[in-house]
């Protein structure tokens, strides 16, 4: 259960970071986008290593991914309003 929560949180963070990564690339912020990209790949590897061992970890992975993207995009939208 603890590992499933860790995977959920990791993929929540990955997808939130991916939204900011995209904004940094579009804004041509090289250091920021490179740093976010490297950290995202570290977290992605954590998830892959775990769901290869147990395919059921894909469920918290997908839920974290969806919520991470949703909240990051909502936050950027609210900031721009």
C-alpha positions, 0 to 999 in steps of 0.5 A, a space after each residue: 500500500 505504501 508503494 502504491 501511494 509513492 507511485 501515485 505521488 511520483 506520477 502526480 508530480 511527474 505530470 505536474 512537472 511536465 506541464 511546467 517543463 512544457 512552459 519552460 521549453 516554450 519560454 526558452 528557459 534552458 536550465 529550468 527545462 533541462 532540470 525539470 526534464 532530468 528530475 522527471 526521468 528519475 521519477 519515471 524510472 522509479 515508476 517503471 521499475 515498480 510496475 514491471 514487478 506488479 502490473 497493478 501499480 499502473 492503477 495508482 500511476 494512471 490516477 496520479 498522472 491524471 490528477 497531476 496534469 489536471 491540477 497543474 493546468 488548472 493552476 496555470 489557468 488561474 494564474 493567468 486570469 
